[in-house]
Amino acid sequence: MERLNSLILKEMIADYGIYGEAAEPRVKELLQELASVDTDASVRWEKIMDIWKTCNSGLQIHYDVLPDGLPQTDELAVVALGYQLEPDGAMRPELTGRLQVVLNSAKKYPQALIVCTGGGTAAEKQDVTEAGKMAEWLTGNGVCPDRVIVEDRSVTTAQNAIYTFDILTERYPQVRKLAVVSSDYHIATGTLLFEAEAVLRQENTEGERIQVVSNAAWKTPSEDLPATFQAGALIELTGDTDTAFAFYRETYDIHKLPPLQGKIKGENTMKEDRKKSIARRDDWKTKPMPDQHETFVLDRSFSEAEMDALRRGNIPQAMEDKWFWYMEGSTLWAHRSWTGYCIYRIDFQEDGHHVVTVNRDPEQYKCTSIEEDIKSLHKLLDWWTQTPYDHYHEWLSETHDALKKAGKI
């Protein structure tokens, strides 16, 4: 029965993650099938699927500090979600941004506990953890150490939820309400996973459970995490990490999943393979250039080394790796990695007057100015022609430009 449950759950989660509302009739059928073999699991997952819909459509996000009206007791725990550390163990700006929101909220709710969650993600210092650095920063900025809970084993958001609940249920039974703090694009996913884990741990489906009651976000210009990523995370909560990591990397047909050799080995092997390979169209899930588009000429010269870098393309390897691009002949196709939207097509010309086609579908790309696109594309090409391509600092530069344009800095 456990095996059957697993297959039903994976199909249901994958279908909704890939097809969204169009999959709802199939989701209902699969819930009914699940109920025929495990009524309890069916009730729990029906709740989780409803939570998933709400998180992606009706969730209010609060910025900079938690809102008013939350408990002024240690019934409340503020959950600070970590972010990948620099190779030397230093915190990246996005993580310190999240921590400032946590600090603001800790001052507003001085009795609340604070959970710092995140494991070792520093490539050169494996003993340094996100949670450890976060706790150090918070206590260094005046938060009482007795309030800070450190969960330093997790490397995914699903594991953030699993290991945080392990600690809370064992050591802090007074905690009944959670408030998630992260970057704005991550709030829906974080809320979904902590709510889902709470439902799965509920003693009985009619009883009380820990609830995510609010959130606070650090504002970024990033796009929301796609539902396919959330699908992978929910599958991880079921215990199937191999399938989960396949979804994290890209969207697979749930019935044709390649075998993985374990989570860590599979991830490292894939990254090494991608570093060595030349990007091809089929390496990523992409969408075509829409009918709404515009063309302009980009005047720029490239050295042979720069063209070689562009021909290699880029297969994203991290959350902040925002671009997938590849070349076919003399044409470069540039897609946003999270959504697959095609933003630019560049047809290179020998005379240096390159023809660019740019996406003008307002649901996929907000810019409407050729002048702005020329500036943006020159900056992108400055990064893309570097060897090796530094996706993190390119993303950081893009973030800085967006905040400056919005008048935030």
C-alpha positions in Angstrom: 0.0 0.0 0.0 2.9 2.4 0.8 4.2 1.9 -2.7 0.8 2.6 -4.3 0.4 5.7 -2.2 3.8 7.0 -3.3 2.9 6.5 -7.0 -0.4 8.3 -6.6 1.1 11.2 -4.7 3.9 11.7 -7.2 1.5 11.7 -10.2 -0.9 14.1 -8.4 1.8 16.5 -7.3 3.6 16.4 -10.7 0.4 17.0 -12.7 -0.6 20.0 -10.6 2.9 21.4 -10.6 3.2 21.2 -14.4 -0.4 21.9 -15.6 -1.8 24.0 -12.7 -5.6 24.4 -12.7 -6.0 22.4 -15.9 -4.9 19.3 -13.8 -7.6 19.8 -11.1 -10.0 17.1 -12.5 -7.1 14.6 -12.5 -6.1 15.7 -9.0 -9.7 14.9 -7.8 -9.5 11.5 -9.5 -6.2 10.7 -7.8 -7.4 11.8 -4.4 -10.4 9.4 -4.8 -8.0 6.7 -5.8 -5.8 7.5 -2.7 -8.9 7.4 -0.5 -9.7 3.9 -1.6 -6.4 2.6 -0.2 -5.6 5.2 2.6 -8.4 7.5 3.8 -6.2 9.3 6.2 -3.6 10.2 3.6 -6.3 11.3 1.2 -7.7 13.7 3.7 -4.3 15.2 4.5 -3.3 15.6 0.9 -6.6 17.2 0.0 -5.8 19.8 2.6 -2.3 20.2 1.3 -3.5 20.7 -2.3 -5.9 23.4 -1.1 -3.1 25.1 0.7 -0.9 25.0 -2.4 -3.6 26.8 -4.5 -4.0 29.4 -1.8 -0.3 30.0 -1.4 0.0 30.8 -5.1 -3.1 32.9 -5.5 -4.4 34.4 -2.3 -1.4 34.8 0.0 -0.7 38.3 1.3 3.0 39.1 1.6 4.1 41.6 4.2 7.4 43.4 3.7 10.2 44.4 6.1 8.5 43.4 9.4 5.7 41.0 10.6 2.3 42.6 10.7 0.3 43.5 13.8 -1.9 41.1 15.7 0.3 38.1 16.2 0.7 36.5 19.7 3.0 38.4 22.1 4.2 35.1 23.6 6.5 32.2 22.9 3.6 30.4 21.3 4.9 32.2 18.2 8.1 31.2 16.4 9.7 33.3 13.6 11.2 30.9 11.1 14.1 32.5 9.2 14.9 30.6 6.0 18.6 30.5 5.0 20.3 31.2 1.7 23.4 29.7 0.2 26.7 31.0 1.7 29.7 32.3 -0.2 32.4 29.6 -0.8 34.4 31.1 2.1 31.4 30.9 4.5 30.4 34.6 4.4 26.7 35.5 4.1 25.5 36.9 0.8 23.6 40.1 0.7 20.2 38.4 0.2 20.7 36.5 3.5 21.6 39.6 5.5 18.5 41.3 3.9 16.3 38.5 5.2 18.0 38.8 8.6 17.2 42.5 8.9 13.5 41.6 8.4 13.9 38.9 11.2 15.5 41.5 13.5 12.7 44.0 12.9 10.2 41.3 13.7 12.1 40.1 16.8 12.0 43.6 18.2 8.2 43.9 17.5 7.5 40.5 19.1 10.1 40.3 21.9 8.7 37.0 23.4 8.7 35.1 20.1 11.3 32.4 19.5 13.4 32.6 16.4 14.3 29.5 14.3 17.4 29.9 12.1 17.2 27.1 9.5 19.9 26.1 6.9 22.8 23.8 6.7 26.3 23.8 5.3 26.4 25.4 1.9 29.8 27.0 1.9 31.9 25.1 -0.7 35.3 25.8 0.9 34.2 25.6 4.6 31.9 22.7 5.1 31.7 23.2 8.9 30.1 26.6 8.5 26.3 26.6 8.3 23.7 29.1 7.2 21.9 28.8 10.5 25.1 29.2 12.5 25.9 32.4 10.7 22.4 33.7 11.0 22.3 33.1 14.7 25.7 34.8 15.1 24.4 37.8 13.2 21.2 38.1 15.2 22.8 37.7 18.6 25.5 40.2 17.5 22.7 42.6 16.8 21.0 42.4 20.2 18.8 39.3 20.1 18.9 37.3 23.3 20.6 33.9 22.5 17.9 32.1 24.6 15.4 33.0 21.9 17.4 31.6 19.0 16.9 28.0 17.8 19.5 26.7 15.4 18.6 24.0 12.8 21.8 23.4 10.8 21.2 20.2 8.9 18.9 21.2 6.0 20.0 22.0 2.4 16.5 22.4 0.9 13.4 24.3 1.9 11.6 20.9 2.4 14.3 19.9 4.8 14.0 23.3 6.5 10.4 22.3 7.3 11.2 18.7 8.3 14.1 19.4 10.6 12.5 22.5 12.1 9.4 20.5 13.1 11.7 17.8 14.6 13.2 20.4 16.9 9.9 22.2 17.8 7.9 19.1 18.5 10.6 17.6 20.7 11.9 20.6 22.6 9.4 23.5 22.2 5.8 22.1 22.5 4.5 25.6 23.4 5.0 26.7 19.8 1.7 26.6 17.9 2.1 29.4 15.4 4.8 30.1 12.8 5.7 33.2 10.8 7.9 32.6 7.8 10.6 35.1 6.9 12.4 34.9 3.6 12.8 36.8 0.3 9.5 37.7 -1.3 9.8 35.2 -4.2 10.3 32.4 -1.6 7.5 33.2 0.8 4.8 31.2 -1.0 7.0 28.1 -1.2 8.2 28.4 2.4 4.6 28.8 3.7 3.4 25.9 1.6 6.1 23.5 2.8 5.8 24.4 6.5 1.9 24.1 6.3 2.2 20.8 4.5 4.6 19.4 7.0 2.3 20.5 9.8 -0.6 18.7 8.2 1.4 15.5 7.7 2.5 15.6 11.4 -1.0 16.3 12.7 -2.0 13.5 15.2 -5.4 13.2 13.6 -6.9 15.1 10.7 -9.6 16.8 12.9 -7.2 17.8 15.7 -5.2 21.0 16.3 -1.9 21.5 14.5 0.9 24.0 14.3 -0.1 26.7 11.7 1.7 29.2 9.6 -0.1 32.4 10.5 1.9 35.1 8.8 5.1 36.1 7.0 7.5 38.9 6.4 9.7 39.4 3.3 12.8 41.0 2.1 12.0 42.6 -1.3 13.9 41.4 -4.4 13.3 41.9 -8.1 13.3 38.1 -8.6 10.4 36.1 -10.1 8.4 33.8 -8.0 9.5 30.2 -7.8 7.6 28.1 -10.3 5.0 25.5 -9.3 7.3 22.8 -10.7 9.9 23.6 -8.1 7.2 23.5 -5.4 6.2 20.1 -6.8 9.7 18.8 -6.2 9.7 20.1 -2.7 6.3 18.5 -1.9 7.6 15.2 -3.3 10.6 15.6 -1.0 8.2 15.8 2.0 6.9 12.3 0.9 10.5 11.0 1.3 11.3 10.5 -2.4 14.5 12.7 -2.6 15.6 11.4 -6.0 12.4 12.4 -7.8 12.4 15.7 -5.8 15.9 16.6 -7.0 14.9 15.8 -10.6 12.1 18.4 -10.3 14.4 20.9 -8.7 16.7 20.8 -11.7 14.1 20.8 -14.4 10.6 19.4 -15.2 10.6 15.7 -15.9 7.8 13.4 -17.1 6.9 11.7 -13.9 6.7 8.4 -15.7 10.0 8.6 -17.4 12.3 9.7 -14.6 15.9 8.7 -15.0 17.5 6.8 -12.1 19.6 8.9 -9.8 22.5 7.7 -7.7 21.5 9.4 -4.5 20.8 13.1 -3.8 24.3 14.5 -3.2 26.1 12.3 -5.7 23.5 12.9 -8.4 23.6 16.7 -7.9 27.4 17.0 -8.0 27.6 14.7 -11.0 25.1 16.8 -12.9 26.9 20.0 -12.1 30.2 18.6 -13.4 28.5 17.3 -16.5 26.9 20.7 -17.2 30.2 22.5 -16.6 31.8 20.4 -19.4 28.8 20.4 -21.9 27.6 22.8 -24.5 24.1 23.9 -23.9 21.5 22.6 -26.3 17.8 23.4 -26.7 16.7 20.2 -25.0 18.7 20.9 -21.9 16.0 23.0 -20.3 12.3 23.4 -20.4 11.7 26.5 -22.6 8.8 28.3 -24.3 8.9 29.9 -27.8 9.3 33.5 -28.6 5.7 34.8 -28.4 3.8 36.4 -31.3 4.1 39.8 -29.5 7.7 40.8 -30.2 9.8 43.5 -31.6 13.2 43.7 -33.4 16.1 46.1 -33.2 19.8 46.3 -34.2 22.5 45.9 -31.6 25.9 47.3 -32.6 28.7 45.3 -30.9 31.9 43.5 -31.8 33.0 40.2 -30.3 36.4 38.5 -30.0 36.6 34.9 -31.0 37.0 34.0 -27.3 33.8 35.9 -26.5 31.9 34.1 -29.2 33.2 30.7 -27.9 31.8 31.6 -24.5 28.4 32.4 -26.1 28.5 29.2 -28.1 29.0 27.2 -25.0 25.8 28.6 -23.6 24.7 28.3 -20.0 22.7 25.5 -18.2 21.6 26.9 -14.9 23.1 25.3 -11.8 21.7 27.4 -8.9 18.5 29.3 -7.9 20.1 32.7 -8.7 21.3 31.4 -12.0 18.6 33.3 -13.9 19.4 32.7 -17.6 19.5 29.6 -19.9 21.0 30.4 -23.3 22.2 28.3 -26.2 23.2 28.9 -29.8 22.0 27.2 -33.0 24.2 28.2 -35.9 24.6 32.0 -35.7 21.5 32.5 -33.5 21.5 32.8 -29.7 18.3 32.1 -27.8 18.1 33.5 -24.2 15.4 32.2 -21.8 14.6 33.0 -18.2 15.6 29.9 -16.2 12.6 29.8 -13.8 9.8 30.3 -16.3 11.4 29.2 -19.6 10.2 32.4 -21.3 12.2 33.4 -24.3 13.3 37.0 -23.8 15.9 37.6 -26.5 16.9 36.0 -29.8 20.1 37.4 -31.3 21.0 36.7 -35.0 24.7 37.5 -35.2 25.9 39.3 -38.3 29.5 39.5 -39.6 29.3 43.3 -39.9 28.6 43.7 -36.2 25.0 45.0 -36.7 23.3 42.1 -34.9 19.5 41.7 -35.3 17.7 41.2 -31.9 14.2 40.0 -31.4 12.8 40.8 -28.0 9.7 39.5 -26.1 6.9 42.0 -25.8 4.3 39.8 -24.2 3.4 41.9 -21.0 2.6 38.6 -19.1 6.2 37.4 -19.7 8.4 40.5 -19.9 7.6 44.0 -18.6 10.1 46.2 -20.5 8.7 48.0 -23.5 11.6 50.3 -24.3 14.2 49.4 -27.0 16.6 51.8 -25.4 16.4 50.0 -22.1 16.7 46.6 -23.8 19.9 47.7 -25.6 21.4 48.8 -22.2 20.3 45.6 -20.5 21.5 43.3 -23.3 24.9 45.0 -23.4 25.3 44.4 -19.6 24.2 40.8 -20.0 26.6 40.1 -22.8 29.4 41.6 -20.8 28.7 38.9 -18.2 27.9 36.1 -20.6 31.2 36.5 -22.6 33.3 36.0 -19.4 35.0 32.7 -18.9 33.9 31.2 -16.6 30.4 32.8 -16.5 29.8 34.3 -13.0 26.1 33.9 -12.6 26.0 35.0 -9.0 27.6 38.4 -9.5 25.6 38.9 -12.7 22.4 38.3 -10.7 23.7 40.6 -7.9 24.4 43.4 -10.5 20.9 42.9 -12.0 19.4 43.1 -8.5 21.3 46.3 -7.7 20.2 47.9 -11.0 16.5 47.0 -10.4 16.6 48.4 -6.8 18.3 51.6 -8.0 15.6 52.0 -10.8 12.9 51.5 -8.2 14.5 54.2 -5.9 15.3 51.8 -3.2 19.0 52.7 -3.1 
